[in-house]
Every structure is written in structure tokens, then in C-alpha cells.
Amino acid sequence: MDLDIDTVRVARTRADCVLRPGEAFLGGGTYLYSEPVPPGVTGLVDLTGMGWEPWSVDGAGLRVAGTCTLEELVSGPGSLGADTGGPYRALGLVAPCVSALTLSAKVARMATIGGNLALGLPAGSMVGLFAALSARAIVWTPDGGSRELAVSDLVTGVGVVDLAPGEVLREVRVPARMLGQRAVFRRASLTPAGRTAAMVTGRTGDRAPRIIVTASVTTPHGLYVRDHDMLDRWIDWIGREGAWYEDTHGSREWRAAMTRRLAHEAFDELSGA
Ligand SMILES: Cc1cc2nc3c(=O)[nH]c(=O)nc-3n(C[C@H](O)[C@H](O)[C@H](O)COP(=O)(O)OP(=O)(O)OC[C@H]3O[C@@H](n4cnc5c(N)ncnc54)[C@H](O)[C@@H]3O)c2cc1C
């Protein structure tokens, strides 16, 4: 840990969330405290002091606060999804998506949803989880307002997100009608406990299964899929677009092949084949 910073402020009110020059937000700190301090950052503003309810569910759907930890997500919404025939069965996606991060229990106790989404890493599996559930991200803007965008649109490049300086990822909302849908999860990595290199999530959808591809691509890709031909054409198009991601956890070619296989499996499962 190389914590060469001058200040840490604990945010208790919305006014505290207005960043001063050199400040950045702190969630659970599992990334920030494991990397060199980002250039120009001299202070941190700890959002966990805001005391937001980690998650809640009502007739409108599920809300998950930016400061909800991965552990809280699994023990709360994740446990609602354990009933595979129940009204929250889509939340069966929570546990495998959190496991896809291959974090230790210690890290999962601290790491937050907001931190995972804000990092915008290809292997940031909270994107694949919430994009599959057609969730919206609620973002607090520094002028005291807020804006909303689809989680699937949040990540715009490798480690690049649609969050302006000073914007807070306040919460993620999953519409109620998504919660009862059947969901699917597939993942591939080079070794059993390795970094997720391809992840396919999805849900049954209203008219056609919705498939989301993350981890093997530089930005999340999603499609309502009618048949296997359409799926193949889409996977080919992702390649032509130059969107396959490559690092030490897998080559472009291998990720593309794994994604194709997992996406077909996911489509079969969702369409009951
Ligand atoms: C062993 C290990 C394995 C890991 N594996 C993975 C992995 O497979 N995939 C992956 O994606 N990550 C991985 N990480 C990185 C990281 O732990 C997770 O992404 C985690 O979810 C980050 O959450 P955090 O709350 O700790 O973020 P922090 O470290 O607190 O912050 C991360 C970034 O998000 C910003 N931020 C935090 N909260 C908000 C908010 N609410 N609004 C706006 N900005 C915010 C911070 O300013 C910072 O830029 C791993 C880390 C470790 C230590």
C-alpha cells in the first residue's frame, strides 16, 4: 500500500460529496489502496460515511446503493434469488457474478458496487450483473442535481466510465419486472481461480432472451437474441468492430471463441432448448 495522500474526509451529507481540488471518492478502498495513488490525487472522500441503506426492494424493484458491499449484495439480494422459482429468481445471478471477481472474503467485505462499476474494468462483473437486469445507474452531479443512465452504457472503454469528475454513483435500480425473469450465467477463465476472461449473463426477456457479454470485450455488449444465426452474426460483428479485449488473462481469439460458446449455451438455456 502506497498511501501518499494528505487528507481523508468522511462524507456525511450531500454537501460533503463536493470534491475539493485533488480529491477523489473512496468506496471500500480495495482498489485505491492496492495501487499507486492516481496522479494528482492528494485527498480522499469516504462515501461509506453517508450511511446509505445498502439495498431495498419494493413494488418498484430493487435499489442497491453505491456503497453496498459485495458481501451485503450476496447476503441480501443474492439470498432472495436463491429461490429459483420465486419472484426474485433473476437475483440468482448475484452470487455467481460476485464469485466471478475471485475476491477473498476479506476484500468482498469492503469492496463496493459503486467502486466496481466506477472502475470500468472488463472483468468488473457488477456491470454484467446489472446490465443483464436492465438496471439504471443514478448519478449525483456536483451541482446538486442527478442524472440517470443505463448501466450497460456506463462503461465506455477499458477503465473508462461515463462519470464526470465529482459525479457520485449513488445507486443502481433494477425494475421490478426484471426480478422474476429467469436468468443465466456463464464464465470462462484460463485457470479455475483465474481472472474472468469471458462472461455471459442474460435473462428471458419479454419477447426474446437478452444476452450481455462482458470481460472478453472492451465495453459491455448486449442483444435481444431471436436465434443462433443472429447470435453468430452478432459475435462476428463484435470482432469486426475490434472490440475483443486481450491481456495476460486471455488472447482475443480465445476470448472470442469462449464467448461464442458461452453465448450459445446461455441462449439455449434461456430459450428452454
Ligand atoms: C485480490 C483482488 C482481486 C480483484 N479482482 C477484480 C476483478 O476481478 N475485477 C474487478 O473489476 N476488480 C477487481 N479488483 C478491484 C477492486 O477490488 C474491485 O473492483 C472493487 O469492487 C472496487 O470497489 P471499492 O469499493 O473497493 O473501490 P475503491 O478502491 O474505493 O474505488 C475504486 C474507484 O472507484 C471510485 N469510486 C468508488 N465509489 C464510487 C462511487 N460511489 N461513485 C463514484 N466513484 C466511486 C474511486 O474514486 C476509485 O476511482 C480486485 C481487487 C483485489 C484486491
Ligand as a Chemical Component Dictionary entry (heavy atoms), coordinates in Angstrom:
data_LIG
# 
_chem_comp.id                   LIG 
_chem_comp.type                 NON-POLYMER 
_chem_comp.pdbx_formal_charge   0 
_chem_comp.three_letter_code    LIG 
# 
loop_
_chem_comp_atom.comp_id 
_chem_comp_atom.atom_id 
_chem_comp_atom.alt_atom_id 
_chem_comp_atom.type_symbol 
_chem_comp_atom.charge 
_chem_comp_atom.model_Cartn_x 
_chem_comp_atom.model_Cartn_y 
_chem_comp_atom.model_Cartn_z 
_chem_comp_atom.pdbx_ordinal 
LIG C1  C1  C 0 -7.364  -9.521 -4.943  1  
LIG C2  C2  C 0 -8.175  -8.550 -5.767  2  
LIG C3  C3  C 0 -8.847  -9.028 -6.891  3  
LIG C4  C4  C 0 -9.635  -8.145 -7.664  4  
LIG N1  N1  N 0 -10.285 -8.642 -8.753  5  
LIG C5  C5  C 0 -11.052 -7.819 -9.503  6  
LIG C6  C6  C 0 -11.739 -8.309 -10.632 7  
LIG O1  O1  O 0 -11.674 -9.490 -10.986 8  
LIG N2  N2  N 0 -12.499 -7.427 -11.360 9  
LIG C7  C7  C 0 -12.599 -6.111 -10.998 10 
LIG O2  O2  O 0 -13.316 -5.355 -11.649 11 
LIG N3  N3  N 0 -11.939 -5.639 -9.936  12 
LIG C8  C8  C 0 -11.162 -6.436 -9.185  13 
LIG N4  N4  N 0 -10.483 -5.925 -8.107  14 
LIG C9  C9  C 0 -10.518 -4.461 -7.903  15 
LIG C10 C10 C 0 -11.496 -3.977 -6.822  16 
LIG O3  O3  O 0 -11.274 -4.625 -5.606  17 
LIG C11 C11 C 0 -12.978 -4.166 -7.160  18 
LIG O4  O4  O 0 -13.255 -3.644 -8.447  19 
LIG C12 C12 C 0 -13.883 -3.474 -6.137  20 
LIG O5  O5  O 0 -15.235 -3.746 -6.388  21 
LIG C13 C13 C 0 -13.683 -1.949 -6.077  22 
LIG O6  O6  O 0 -14.563 -1.437 -5.112  23 
LIG P1  P1  P 0 -14.057 -0.462 -3.933  24 
LIG O7  O7  O 0 -15.275 -0.017 -3.213  25 
LIG O8  O8  O 0 -13.033 -1.104 -3.095  26 
LIG O9  O9  O 0 -13.431 0.718  -4.790  27 
LIG P2  P2  P 0 -12.354 1.807  -4.348  28 
LIG O10 O10 O 0 -10.981 1.205  -4.346  29 
LIG O11 O11 O 0 -12.786 2.507  -3.110  30 
LIG O12 O12 O 0 -12.521 2.835  -5.576  31 
LIG C14 C14 C 0 -12.281 2.426  -6.905  32 
LIG C15 C15 C 0 -12.578 3.621  -7.836  33 
LIG O13 O13 O 0 -13.969 3.911  -7.845  34 
LIG C16 C16 C 0 -14.221 5.270  -7.454  35 
LIG N5  N5  N 0 -15.459 5.209  -6.680  36 
LIG C17 C17 C 0 -15.721 4.398  -5.632  37 
LIG N6  N6  N 0 -17.009 4.502  -5.258  38 
LIG C18 C18 C 0 -17.578 5.421  -6.085  39 
LIG C19 C19 C 0 -18.895 5.955  -6.219  40 
LIG N7  N7  N 0 -19.923 5.538  -5.446  41 
LIG N8  N8  N 0 -19.121 6.912  -7.156  42 
LIG C20 C20 C 0 -18.106 7.304  -7.989  43 
LIG N9  N9  N 0 -16.848 6.821  -7.918  44 
LIG C21 C21 C 0 -16.591 5.877  -6.986  45 
LIG C22 C22 C 0 -12.974 5.685  -6.677  46 
LIG O14 O14 O 0 -12.758 7.078  -6.741  47 
LIG C23 C23 C 0 -11.904 4.908  -7.425  48 
LIG O15 O15 O 0 -11.555 5.603  -8.608  49 
LIG C24 C24 C 0 -9.714  -6.773 -7.311  50 
LIG C25 C25 C 0 -9.025  -6.317 -6.183  51 
LIG C26 C26 C 0 -8.272  -7.183 -5.419  52 
LIG C27 C27 C 0 -7.547  -6.631 -4.220  53 
# 
loop_
_chem_comp_bond.comp_id 
_chem_comp_bond.atom_id_1 
_chem_comp_bond.atom_id_2 
_chem_comp_bond.value_order 
_chem_comp_bond.pdbx_ordinal 
LIG C1  C2  SING 1  
LIG C2  C3  SING 2  
LIG C2  C26 DOUB 3  
LIG C3  C4  DOUB 4  
LIG C4  N1  SING 5  
LIG C4  C24 SING 6  
LIG N1  C5  DOUB 7  
LIG C5  C6  SING 8  
LIG C5  C8  SING 9  
LIG C6  O1  DOUB 10 
LIG C6  N2  SING 11 
LIG N2  C7  SING 12 
LIG C7  O2  DOUB 13 
LIG C7  N3  SING 14 
LIG N3  C8  DOUB 15 
LIG C8  N4  SING 16 
LIG N4  C9  SING 17 
LIG N4  C24 SING 18 
LIG C9  C10 SING 19 
LIG C10 O3  SING 20 
LIG C10 C11 SING 21 
LIG C11 O4  SING 22 
LIG C11 C12 SING 23 
LIG C12 O5  SING 24 
LIG C12 C13 SING 25 
LIG C13 O6  SING 26 
LIG O6  P1  SING 27 
LIG P1  O7  DOUB 28 
LIG P1  O8  SING 29 
LIG P1  O9  SING 30 
LIG O9  P2  SING 31 
LIG P2  O10 DOUB 32 
LIG P2  O11 SING 33 
LIG P2  O12 SING 34 
LIG O12 C14 SING 35 
LIG C14 C15 SING 36 
LIG C15 O13 SING 37 
LIG C15 C23 SING 38 
LIG O13 C16 SING 39 
LIG C16 N5  SING 40 
LIG C16 C22 SING 41 
LIG N5  C17 SING 42 
LIG N5  C21 SING 43 
LIG C17 N6  DOUB 44 
LIG N6  C18 SING 45 
LIG C18 C19 SING 46 
LIG C18 C21 DOUB 47 
LIG C19 N7  SING 48 
LIG C19 N8  DOUB 49 
LIG N8  C20 SING 50 
LIG C20 N9  DOUB 51 
LIG N9  C21 SING 52 
LIG C22 O14 SING 53 
LIG C22 C23 SING 54 
LIG C23 O15 SING 55 
LIG C24 C25 DOUB 56 
LIG C25 C26 SING 57 
LIG C26 C27 SING 58 
# 
